[in-house]
């Protein structure tokens, strides 16, 4: 199985569905990639589907913001209505 990334390639990952980090591929075996963080010490082992070739591709994978709703009196309003802004 030929992988999408090779040892030494740079890639991007999404953490907590919020943060994008640049990583370097250190090894690949059985569809799992060992990557090293470029902005700090350490690394992590991930499946290929968690790696992205570009920052834009990683940003596109982040799910949109959910609108939180609260009950005020008898009416349900969203956070955007309460703050008077549209998202």
N, C-alpha and C positions, 0 to 999 in steps of 0.2 A: 504494500500500500504506500504509494508516494504521498508524502505530506505536503501541505500547503506552504510550510515554512521549513527552512534549513537552519542548521546550527550557525549562529552568528547573526541571523536576521533580526531586525527590529520589528516589534509588533506592539499592539495596544490592547489593553484589557479594560473591562468595566468592573469596578468594585462597588458593591452595595447598590447597584443600579443608579449610581450618582457620579462616581469619580472615574476619570479616565487616566490610566497610568501607562507610561511607555516602558516596555520590557525588552530584554534581549534573550533569544532562544539559546539555551545551553545544551540541551539534548532532546532527543525524541525517541520513544520506544512504545510500541503497542498503542499508538494513537494518543499517548499522553506526552505533553511537552513540559520540560523543566525550564522555567524562565527565571531570569534574574532581574530585579527591579533596578532601574537606572537612577532613580531619584533617592534611593536609600539602600541600606544593607539588607540583603535577604533575597528570598525567591519563593516560588510556589510551583506546584505541579498542576497542570490544567489540561483539559481535553481541547482538541483542536477548535471546536466550535466556540470556545471562549476567547480565542485570539482573533484580532482584526488587523488587516494590513495597513489601514490608515486611521487617523483620528476621526475623520468624517464618517467612516464606516462604523466606528465604535459609537459615535454620537447618535447615529441613526438607529442603533439597537436599543437605546435607552427609551423606556416606555414614557409616555406623556404624563404630565402632572395630573394627579387625581384631584378633583374638586371636593373639598370636605364640606359637608353640610351640617348645619346645626338647627335645632329647633328653638325659635324665639317666639314666645307666645303660641299662637295657633298656626304659625306660618313657618315653613322650612325655607331657610335662605342659605346660599353658598357663601364661602369666605369672600368671594369677589364682590358680591352684593353688599355685604356688611362693610367692606372697606371702601366701597364706592368706585372700584376699578374693575375693568374687564381684563381678563387674562388673554 
